[in-house]
Amino acid sequence: MENLEPVIKNDPYIALRFREFRSYIGMRFFLTFAYQIQAVVIGWHIYQLTKDPLSLGLIGLAEAIPSITIALYGGYVADKSDKKKLLIWIISAMTFCSCILFLITMPQATHYASQGSLIILIYVMIFGIGIARGFYSPAAFSLMAQIIPKEHYPNSSTWNSGSWQTASIIGPAVGGLLYGFSGVTSCFVTIIVFMLLSLVCIVFFVDNHHPHFIPRENIYNSLSEGIRFVFKSRMLLGALSLDLFSVFFGGAVALMPVFAHDILKVGSEGLGIMRAAPAAGAVITMFMMTRYPPMGKPWRNLLFAVTGFGLSIIAFGLSKNFYLSLIFLFFEGAFDSVSVIIRSTILQLLTPDEMRGRVSAVNSMFIGSSNEIGAFESGVTARLMGTIPSVLFGGTMTLAVVAVTYLKTKRLIPLSLKQINPH
């Protein structure tokens, strides 16, 4: 038996040997697949209606505002609730919003309402999805910690991120192709079907898990406890801050419909492939990291990864060739995946069970909504500076953030995760 222990310990598939975890990543895959199709379809549909890059930024803002506003409360609810029941309600709400989007994007909808009214309704439904997301991230994060032993958190984080990135490859490509060949109605039928599949994974294949946290103080003090925990951990706070600003300034993804339509001229089909390219780079890197995890010197590796991310954005902004653009987007996703793995592993390892929802909520406020706020920043700068200059500005600012972070955190670079956070 002793001879088998190293094999088990180094098994790259160890997390997948847990039934509930397989169901969990199935849920995440189907939901992300549907969400990514919806992001492509809504972005392209809105840009076709308005021809205004700012309207793409407003999509991100409409989702980010409720997600940020509700995130801390969502973490509090996740800590004190049965995670399975909470996820059922969340996914059901997202499916309802997608059903409404299905109805208002049908060609016949223009007979019943003006184009302006339909656009406003689209933003309202995106706002509703943002509210659901404010609850989803803490609930999903907390559930994963309850279905996997702590010693397998690094491996489960890699597979969890890998399932998300795989769906992020297939989803945009399917969304672009479906929109181009079958129209918006077929896209939303597909979206709703896969959201229902994610619901099935939770309802039938995940057990009920009672909460570790029972509130004994008022909600304000409970929420403050999660915030204080994050700000006490130097490495956790630094990783979240670095990702926050790099993603905020590197939100070139939001402008892809402009690149696909006006610059590269590849249509909705090309847009789907462009949206899939970063996720393709991420998935390949993720699989490599199941065998070669980047946690030996996490801070050094994180700085390298975000530097590569910024350089890839700049190269993408300068490219006028579709295939070169795909290569740069591929590397953007590859570098970003290293950052995701490091941050999610740190978050899982260092967070006490009774605080997972609230700490995940803080993470969601830092990272989850920075994509949408970054999309708004990209839309505004594209309106003021032009599309290509705004992407170059974003990539340059990402490199500046890395430089400032490097100067302020030099002492963390040679240290291991255990040396920085011995507890």
Protein Blocks (a to p, Z undefined) as FASTA:
>chain_A
ZZmmmmmmmmmklmmmpmklmmmmmmmmmmmmmmmmmmmmmmmmmmmmnopaklmmmmmm
mmmmmmmmmmmmmmmmmmmpcfklmmmmmmmmmmmmmmmmmmmmpmklmmmpcfklmmmm
mmmmmmmmmmmmmmmmmmmmmmmmmmccfklmmmmmmmmmmmmmmmmmmmmmmmmmmmmm
nojklmmmmmmmmmmmmmmmmmmmcccdddfbdcfbdfklmmmmmmmmmmmmmklmmmmm
mmmmmmmmmmmmmmmmmmmmmmnonojmlmmmmmmmmmmmmmmmmmmmmmmccklmmmlm
mmmmmmmmmmmmmmmmmpcbfklmmmmmmmmmmmmmmmmmmmmmmmmmmpcfklmmmmmm
mmmmmmmmmmmmmmmmmmmmmmmnojklmmmmmmmmmmmmmmmmmmmmmmmmmpcfklmm
mZZ
